[in-house]
Amino acid sequence: MQETPTQVPLWRQLQGAASLLMAVRDGQSLTAALEDVDAALRPGVQSLGFHTLRWLGRAEALRQQLARRPPPPEADALLCVALALIWTEHDAPYTAHTLVDQAVEAAKRGDATQHQASFINGCLRRFLRERDELVARTEKSPQAVWNHPQWWIDRVRKDHPDSWQAILQANNNRAPLILRINERKTTQAQYLHALSAINIEANPVGSQGVILARAQAVSLLPGFAEGHFSVQDAAAQLAAPLLLEGLDAGGGTGQRLNVLDACAAPGGKTAHLLELADCEVTALDIDARRCERVKQNLQRLGLQADIRVGDAGKPDAWWDGRLYDGILLDAPCTASGIVRRHPDVRWLRRPTDIAQLAGIQAHLLKTLWPLVRPGGRLLYCTCSVFRAEGDNQVQTFLTHHTDALLKPSPGHLLPQSGVEATVFPDNLMREHDGFYYALLEKRSG
């Protein structure tokens, strides 16, 4: 175990992490909550916040063992942050005694927690004395063992009875930094060589991906300003090739492909489409601010799309009547497949969200399908492991649309960490998020 060097006192970072936990408990996303954290504090607070949310189930179970009645919310958040950080020695970012000392200091210096400092000190010191016994007691709680809400555990187990444990375990791992190489500027091999030249360890993943052994500041990597790469998980990198492979413009008329990216922001898949093919891409998103981000990302990569602000479920407001050769529908979903990168998702979601989002997905599929030309394709995808947002959704669609043919598709990709997972015979990936893909072709005639 090594102490993490920092110029910011640890007690201040613990206060910040506790504030993040309170925000998530109040229903705010971690990304939004981090925007309110002082820039100097943000890196450390983010690291501690991510760690806390990965082990929150265990921390809450331990707090229940130490204090049957929860303390006030501010003190409870600080105590749970400390417990999440010290409950296991092998993964703790600081020594246990350092964490206890700094957690008590954080309590003393907080307006809402100063009167709880002795309580927090007593709980944490008791935990250190009785660690093995207290942890053993929490083994009876599935939420403590798997660090997910009980309803989430039940749903994953129902949807994936043979792999539910592996999915939940993968969710608690740190996601690696994965880049997608812009083949209009360089190649996977050339970029790996450029990284090796400055002693950055990396390996290929998929056809255009590069996975870094250790996370780096993206803007400082070679070729960032020149648009040599984008940050994109390996599973998401499958979208553009799946839609484009074997797709002819206008049924073979020699025109450029006319493609719609229906929920485009922040623009990763839009860019990938443009990197792989000479096509006309309409990048649509309902949020004007996110559309501006799409524009900025494309500019850095040296690419151009027709960016439009609009609701994909209401094409009358933005569609010009020209049928598309291909539509990429990365539909709004629970994000249950990207918990490694967004550990707050599991604590923010509610069971009712699945049916609500599945309804939106079904509406988008039904509304966009008429915009595909005969012989054209629609690629439906979600970053979800729940079958209601994947297999079940597509099977229902096929039942009601006899002109739709399901082409060979990956289906549900389950989150993988450090293993070899065959997606296609020529595409091995050992690291990727959870995703779902279904490639639908519209029958001609």
Residue pairs with C-beta under 8 A, 6 or more apart in sequence:
1 89
1 90
1 92
1 94
1 95
3 94
3 95
3 98
4 44
4 47
4 93
4 94
6 13
6 44
8 40
8 41
8 44
9 102
9 105
10 94
10 98
10 99
10 102
11 102
11 103
11 105
11 106
11 109
12 41
12 106
13 41
13 44
13 45
13 48
14 48
14 78
14 81
14 82
14 99
14 102
14 103
14 106
15 78
15 106
15 109
15 110
16 37
16 38
16 41
16 44
16 45
16 48
16 49
17 45
17 48
17 49
17 52
17 81
18 74
18 77
18 78
18 80
18 81
18 106
19 33
19 37
19 77
20 30
20 33
20 34
20 37
20 45
20 49
20 52
21 49
21 52
21 53
21 56
21 77
21 80
21 81
22 73
22 74
22 77
23 30
23 32
23 33
23 36
24 30
24 33
24 53
24 344
24 347
24 348
25 73
25 77
25 347
27 348
29 342
29 344
29 348
30 49
30 50
30 53
30 342
30 343
30 344
31 342
34 42
34 45
34 46
34 49
37 45
37 46
47 93
48 81
48 85
48 93
50 174
50 343
51 84
51 85
51 93
52 59
52 80
52 81
52 84
52 85
53 343
53 344
53 347
54 84
54 147
54 172
54 343
55 84
55 87
55 88
55 147
55 172
56 80
56 84
56 147
56 347
57 141
57 143
57 144
57 145
57 146
57 147
57 148
57 149
58 83
58 84
58 87
58 135
58 138
58 144
58 145
58 147
59 80
59 81
59 83
59 84
59 87
60 80
60 143
60 144
61 138
61 141
61 143
61 144
62 83
62 87
62 127
62 134
62 135
62 138
62 144
63 70
63 76
63 79
63 80
63 83
63 123
65 134
65 137
65 138
66 79
66 123
66 126
66 127
66 134
67 79
67 119
67 123
70 76
71 79
71 116
71 119
71 120
72 112
72 113
72 116
74 110
74 112
74 113
74 116
75 107
75 112
75 113
75 116
75 119
75 120
78 103
78 106
78 107
78 110
78 113
78 120
79 103
79 120
79 123
79 124
81 103
82 99
82 100
82 103
82 120
82 124
83 124
83 127
85 92
85 93
85 94
85 99
86 92
86 96
86 99
86 100
86 124
86 127
86 128
87 127
87 131
87 135
88 135
89 96
92 99
94 102
96 128
97 128
99 124
100 121
100 124
100 125
100 128
103 120
103 124
104 117
104 120
104 121
104 124
106 113
107 113
107 114
107 116
107 117
107 120
107 121
108 114
108 117
113 120
127 134
138 144
138 145
139 145
142 150
142 153
143 149
143 150
143 153
146 153
146 165
146 168
147 168
147 171
147 172
147 346
148 156
148 168
148 171
148 346
149 346
149 347
149 349
151 351
152 336
152 346
152 349
153 164
153 168
155 351
155 354
155 386
156 164
156 167
156 168
156 336
156 385
156 386
157 164
159 385
159 386
159 387
160 167
160 385
160 412
160 414
163 414
166 414
167 385
167 414
167 415
167 434
169 417
170 340
170 414
170 415
170 416
170 417
171 339
171 340
171 343
171 346
171 415
172 340
173 340
173 417
173 418
174 340
175 233
175 338
175 340
175 341
175 433
176 211
176 212
176 213
176 215
176 431
177 211
177 212
177 215
177 216
177 218
177 231
178 205
178 209
178 210
178 211
178 212
178 231
178 232
178 233
178 234
178 237
178 431
179 191
179 209
179 210
179 211
179 212
179 221
179 229
179 230
179 231
179 232
180 208
180 209
180 210
180 229
180 230
180 231
180 232
180 237
180 268
180 272
181 187
181 188
181 191
181 208
181 209
181 210
181 228
181 229
182 227
182 228
182 229
182 230
182 271
182 275
182 301
183 208
183 275
183 276
184 275
184 301
184 302
184 303
185 223
185 226
185 227
185 228
185 301
185 302
186 194
186 223
186 228
188 204
188 207
188 208
188 209
188 210
191 210
191 222
191 223
191 228
191 229
192 202
192 203
192 204
192 210
194 222
194 223
195 201
195 202
195 210
195 212
195 221
195 222
196 202
198 222
200 212
200 213
200 216
200 221
201 212
201 213
201 214
202 210
202 211
202 212
202 213
203 210
203 211
203 213
204 210
204 211
205 211
205 234
205 429
205 430
205 431
205 432
206 234
206 237
206 238
206 427
206 429
207 237
207 241
207 427
208 237
209 232
209 234
209 237
209 429
210 229
211 234
211 431
218 224
218 231
219 225
221 229
222 228
223 229
224 300
225 300
227 300
227 301
227 302
227 303
230 268
230 271
230 272
230 297
230 301
231 268
232 268
232 272
233 338
233 341
233 432
233 433
234 429
234 431
234 432
234 433
235 337
235 383
235 413
235 429
235 432
235 433
235 434
235 435
236 268
236 269
236 383
236 433
236 435
237 272
238 410
238 413
238 423
238 427
238 435
238 437
239 269
239 272
239 328
239 330
239 379
239 381
239 437
240 269
240 272
240 273
240 275
240 276
240 328
241 276
242 379
242 409
242 410
242 437
242 439
243 259
243 273
243 326
243 328
243 377
243 379
243 439
244 257
244 273
244 276
244 277
244 279
244 326
247 257
247 325
247 326
247 376
247 377
248 325
248 375
249 255
249 256
249 257
249 258
249 279
249 325
250 258
250 325
250 373
251 373
251 374
251 375
251 444
256 278
256 279
256 280
257 277
257 278
257 279
257 280
257 325
257 326
258 279
258 280
258 282
258 322
258 323
258 324
258 325
258 326
259 273
259 279
259 280
259 281
259 282
259 324
259 325
259 326
259 327
259 328
260 281
260 282
260 284
260 324
260 326
260 327
260 328
260 368
260 371
261 269
261 270
261 273
261 281
261 282
261 283
261 284
261 305
261 328
261 330
262 284
262 312
262 327
262 328
262 329
262 330
262 364
262 368
263 284
263 285
263 286
263 312
263 329
263 330
263 331
263 332
263 364
264 270
264 283
264 284
264 285
264 291
264 294
264 305
264 307
265 285
265 287
265 290
265 291
265 293
265 294
266 290
266 293
266 294
266 297
267 283
267 293
267 294
267 295
267 297
267 298
268 297
269 328
269 330
270 281
270 283
270 294
270 298
270 305
271 297
271 298
271 301
271 303
273 279
273 281
273 328
274 281
274 298
274 301
274 303
274 304
274 305
275 301
275 303
280 306
281 305
281 306
282 305
282 306
282 308
283 291
283 294
283 298
283 305
283 306
283 307
283 308
284 308
284 309
284 310
284 312
284 318
285 291
285 294
285 309
285 310
286 309
286 310
286 311
286 312
287 309
288 309
291 307
291 308
291 309
294 305
294 307
295 307
298 304
298 305
298 307
308 318
309 318
310 317
310 318
311 317
311 318
312 329
312 364
312 367
312 368
313 360
313 363
313 364
313 367
314 367
315 367
315 368
315 371
319 371
323 371
323 372
323 373
323 376
324 371
324 372
324 373
324 376
325 373
325 376
325 377
326 372
326 376
326 377
326 378
326 379
327 368
327 371
327 372
327 376
327 377
327 378
327 379
328 378
328 379
328 381
329 364
329 365
329 368
329 378
329 379
329 380
329 381
330 381
330 382
330 383
331 360
331 361
331 364
331 365
331 380
331 381
331 382
331 389
332 357
332 360
332 361
333 357
333 361
333 382
333 383
333 384
333 389
334 345
334 349
334 353
334 354
334 357
334 384
334 386
334 389
335 342
335 345
335 383
335 384
336 345
336 346
336 349
336 383
336 384
336 385
336 386
336 389
336 434
337 382
337 383
337 384
337 385
337 413
337 415
337 433
337 434
337 435
337 436
338 345
338 383
338 433
338 434
339 345
339 346
339 415
339 434
340 415
340 417
340 433
341 433
354 386
354 388
354 389
355 388
357 389
358 388
358 389
358 392
358 393
361 380
361 382
361 389
361 393
362 393
362 396
362 397
365 378
365 380
365 393
365 397
366 397
366 400
368 378
369 378
369 401
369 404
369 440
369 442
372 378
372 442
373 442
374 442
374 443
374 444
374 445
375 441
375 442
375 444
376 441
376 442
377 407
377 439
377 440
377 441
377 442
378 439
378 440
378 442
379 437
379 438
379 439
379 440
380 393
380 394
380 397
380 436
380 437
380 438
380 439
380 440
381 435
381 436
381 437
381 438
382 389
382 390
382 435
382 436
383 433
383 434
383 435
383 436
384 390
384 434
384 435
384 436
385 412
385 414
385 415
385 434
385 436
387 412
389 436
390 411
390 412
390 436
390 438
391 411
391 412
391 436
394 406
394 438
394 440
397 404
397 440
398 404
398 406
398 440
403 442
403 443
404 440
404 441
404 442
404 443
405 440
405 441
405 442
405 443
406 438
406 439
406 440
407 439
407 440
407 441
408 439
409 437
409 438
409 439
410 423
410 424
410 435
410 436
410 437
411 436
411 437
411 438
412 434
412 435
412 436
413 421
413 423
413 432
413 433
413 434
413 435
413 436
413 437
414 421
414 434
415 432
415 433
415 434
416 429
416 430
416 431
416 432
417 431
418 430
418 431
419 430
420 428
420 430
421 428
421 429
421 430
421 432
422 428
423 429
